[in-house]
Amino acid sequence: MKRIRYSKDVDALLIELSDKTIDYAEDAGQIIVHFSKDGEPVLIEILDAKDFLLRSFSTVVTEQEAALP
């Protein structure tokens, strides 16, 4: 089952990609990706989600404005 949840208590966005059992995780700063035994992504966690999303969206807007003639 694919599902997206937000935990307000810890400001984390959880994106479930699969029902498989999580075997291990790798992190890259604010993003943690959990994998199954066969290396398939199962869950993505985005920590400090509000800040991460605001920065991501502002970067997209800035890049689009720079591309305007």
Z-matrix of the N, CA and C atoms (Angstrom, degrees):
N
C 1 1.440
C 2 1.528 1 108.32
N 3 1.310 2 116.82 1 129.52
C 4 1.459 3 120.76 2 176.38
C 5 1.526 4 108.31 3 -93.64
N 6 1.334 5 114.85 4 134.75
C 7 1.458 6 118.39 5 -176.77
C 8 1.521 7 108.89 6 -154.76
N 9 1.325 8 115.66 7 147.25
C 10 1.460 9 121.69 8 175.72
C 11 1.522 10 107.46 9 -119.33
N 12 1.327 11 115.34 10 129.44
C 13 1.467 12 120.59 11 179.32
C 14 1.520 13 109.33 12 -131.75
N 15 1.320 14 114.84 13 150.48
C 16 1.466 15 120.61 14 174.82
C 17 1.514 16 108.16 15 -121.19
N 18 1.318 17 116.36 16 128.90
C 19 1.460 18 122.22 17 176.96
C 20 1.524 19 108.06 18 -102.72
N 21 1.317 20 115.56 19 104.18
C 22 1.461 21 121.37 20 -178.04
C 23 1.528 22 111.43 21 -64.82
N 24 1.326 23 116.57 22 -35.30
C 25 1.468 24 121.07 23 -177.50
C 26 1.525 25 112.47 24 -58.23
N 27 1.333 26 116.94 25 -38.42
C 28 1.468 27 120.53 26 -177.47
C 29 1.526 28 112.42 27 -116.42
N 30 1.341 29 117.07 28 5.34
C 31 1.468 30 123.33 29 179.04
C 32 1.528 31 110.93 30 53.10
N 33 1.348 32 114.95 31 55.18
C 34 1.462 33 120.69 32 -179.86
C 35 1.520 34 110.11 33 -127.04
N 36 1.320 35 115.68 34 137.00
C 37 1.451 36 122.57 35 175.56
C 38 1.518 37 107.35 36 -102.22
N 39 1.336 38 117.19 37 125.88
C 40 1.456 39 122.59 38 -177.86
C 41 1.520 40 108.47 39 -114.22
N 42 1.316 41 116.54 40 124.11
C 43 1.460 42 122.15 41 -179.60
C 44 1.521 43 107.57 42 -118.01
N 45 1.342 44 115.49 43 107.49
C 46 1.460 45 120.79 44 -179.93
C 47 1.524 46 108.68 45 -86.67
N 48 1.317 47 116.66 46 126.73
C 49 1.457 48 122.22 47 -178.12
C 50 1.521 49 112.97 48 -106.88
N 51 1.326 50 116.44 49 -20.30
C 52 1.457 51 120.93 50 -174.41
C 53 1.525 52 109.51 51 -156.60
N 54 1.333 53 115.68 52 159.42
C 55 1.465 54 121.42 53 175.58
C 56 1.527 55 111.87 54 -92.10
N 57 1.327 56 116.93 55 1.83
C 58 1.462 57 120.17 56 -177.98
C 59 1.528 58 110.39 57 -63.91
N 60 1.305 59 115.90 58 158.08
C 61 1.459 60 122.65 59 178.90
C 62 1.527 61 109.68 60 -73.80
N 63 1.314 62 115.80 61 137.03
C 64 1.466 63 121.33 62 179.02
C 65 1.522 64 109.13 63 -78.34
N 66 1.330 65 115.33 64 130.65
C 67 1.462 66 121.10 65 -179.43
C 68 1.527 67 111.36 66 -106.86
N 69 1.334 68 116.94 67 -39.26
C 70 1.461 69 120.61 68 -179.28
C 71 1.523 70 109.57 69 -156.68
N 72 1.318 71 116.69 70 169.54
C 73 1.462 72 122.12 71 -179.04
C 74 1.517 73 109.93 72 -137.73
N 75 1.317 74 114.50 73 152.62
C 76 1.466 75 121.68 74 174.04
C 77 1.522 76 106.96 75 -129.91
N 78 1.329 77 116.39 76 141.02
C 79 1.456 78 118.28 77 179.94
C 80 1.518 79 110.92 78 -121.86
N 81 1.323 80 113.27 79 151.22
C 82 1.469 81 121.65 80 176.06
C 83 1.521 82 106.36 81 -137.23
N 84 1.320 83 115.67 82 77.47
C 85 1.461 84 119.75 83 -178.95
C 86 1.518 85 111.22 84 73.25
N 87 1.320 86 115.39 85 -115.53
C 88 1.467 87 120.86 86 -176.15
C 89 1.523 88 113.38 87 -81.54
N 90 1.318 89 118.38 88 -5.23
C 91 1.466 90 121.04 89 -177.06
C 92 1.529 91 109.00 90 -115.13
N 93 1.338 92 114.31 91 129.67
C 94 1.459 93 121.20 92 175.56
C 95 1.525 94 106.84 93 -120.76
N 96 1.325 95 116.53 94 126.41
C 97 1.457 96 121.42 95 177.90
C 98 1.525 97 107.70 96 -111.38
N 99 1.332 98 115.63 97 125.32
C 100 1.460 99 122.69 98 178.60
C 101 1.527 100 108.20 99 -99.54
N 102 1.326 101 115.90 100 135.19
C 103 1.460 102 121.60 101 -175.67
C 104 1.524 103 111.98 102 -119.22
N 105 1.329 104 115.60 103 153.42
C 106 1.461 105 121.27 104 172.60
C 107 1.523 106 108.60 105 -79.87
N 108 1.311 107 116.54 106 175.46
C 109 1.464 108 121.66 107 -179.84
C 110 1.527 109 111.86 108 -59.23
N 111 1.355 110 117.35 109 -32.28
C 112 1.462 111 120.55 110 -178.62
C 113 1.529 112 113.41 111 -90.44
N 114 1.349 113 117.09 112 10.93
C 115 1.463 114 121.46 113 174.96
C 116 1.507 115 115.61 114 86.81
N 117 1.329 116 117.86 115 8.85
C 118 1.467 117 121.26 116 178.59
C 119 1.531 118 109.92 117 -82.68
N 120 1.340 119 117.78 118 132.75
C 121 1.470 120 119.48 119 176.22
C 122 1.534 121 110.28 120 -62.88
N 123 1.324 122 116.21 121 131.82
C 124 1.460 123 121.99 122 -178.14
C 125 1.527 124 110.63 123 -111.23
N 126 1.323 125 117.03 124 -40.68
C 127 1.463 126 122.18 125 -175.03
C 128 1.523 127 109.49 126 -146.63
N 129 1.319 128 115.64 127 137.62
C 130 1.465 129 121.03 128 173.82
C 131 1.521 130 107.13 129 -116.39
N 132 1.315 131 116.67 130 127.77
C 133 1.467 132 122.27 131 175.74
C 134 1.526 133 108.10 132 -111.01
N 135 1.304 134 116.50 133 132.13
C 136 1.464 135 120.98 134 173.44
C 137 1.520 136 106.54 135 -115.60
N 138 1.332 137 116.24 136 113.07
C 139 1.459 138 122.27 137 -179.15
C 140 1.522 139 109.96 138 -86.40
N 141 1.326 140 116.90 139 153.33
C 142 1.461 141 121.81 140 -174.79
C 143 1.529 142 108.40 141 49.71
N 144 1.334 143 115.26 142 51.39
C 145 1.460 144 122.88 143 -169.87
C 146 1.529 145 113.73 144 -59.62
N 147 1.324 146 118.10 145 -41.32
C 148 1.470 147 119.56 146 -179.11
C 149 1.517 148 111.36 147 -58.95
N 150 1.325 149 116.16 148 -48.66
C 151 1.456 150 121.10 149 -179.90
C 152 1.530 151 110.61 150 -64.14
N 153 1.326 152 117.10 151 -44.12
C 154 1.463 153 122.07 152 -179.83
C 155 1.527 154 111.01 153 -59.54
N 156 1.329 155 116.73 154 -47.84
C 157 1.470 156 120.40 155 -178.18
C 158 1.524 157 111.97 156 -68.48
N 159 1.321 158 117.53 157 -40.73
C 160 1.473 159 119.66 158 178.34
C 161 1.523 160 110.95 159 -62.51
N 162 1.335 161 117.28 160 -43.43
C 163 1.465 162 119.91 161 177.62
C 164 1.521 163 111.58 162 -64.87
N 165 1.331 164 116.69 163 -39.83
C 166 1.470 165 120.64 164 179.92
C 167 1.524 166 111.01 165 -64.10
N 168 1.324 167 117.10 166 -46.05
C 169 1.460 168 120.51 167 -179.31
C 170 1.520 169 111.41 168 -67.17
N 171 1.323 170 117.69 169 -38.76
C 172 1.465 171 119.21 170 -179.62
C 173 1.523 172 110.59 171 -67.98
N 174 1.329 173 117.83 172 -32.04
C 175 1.463 174 121.12 173 175.74
C 176 1.520 175 110.86 174 -65.84
N 177 1.320 176 117.38 175 -42.10
C 178 1.466 177 121.59 176 179.20
C 179 1.521 178 109.88 177 -63.30
N 180 1.318 179 117.35 178 -45.55
C 181 1.460 180 121.14 179 -179.81
C 182 1.522 181 110.23 180 -62.77
N 183 1.308 182 117.93 181 -44.43
C 184 1.463 183 122.36 182 179.49
C 185 1.520 184 110.67 183 -61.25
N 186 1.332 185 117.93 184 -43.12
C 187 1.458 186 121.32 185 179.06
C 188 1.527 187 111.73 186 -65.14
N 189 1.326 188 117.17 187 -37.72
C 190 1.465 189 120.75 188 178.72
C 191 1.511 190 110.74 189 -68.39
N 192 1.330 191 117.64 190 -39.63
C 193 1.461 192 121.00 191 178.11
C 194 1.540 193 110.62 192 -64.91
N 195 1.324 194 116.84 193 -37.45
C 196 1.458 195 120.93 194 179.82
C 197 1.530 196 111.13 195 -68.01
N 198 1.339 197 116.56 196 -27.11
C 199 1.458 198 120.38 197 -178.51
C 200 1.528 199 112.67 198 -82.50
N 201 1.329 200 118.03 199 -11.41
C 202 1.455 201 120.74 200 179.91
C 203 1.533 202 110.38 201 -70.08
N 204 1.341 203 116.27 202 142.78
C 205 1.488 204 118.83 203 -179.46
C 206 1.510 205 112.97 204 -67.68
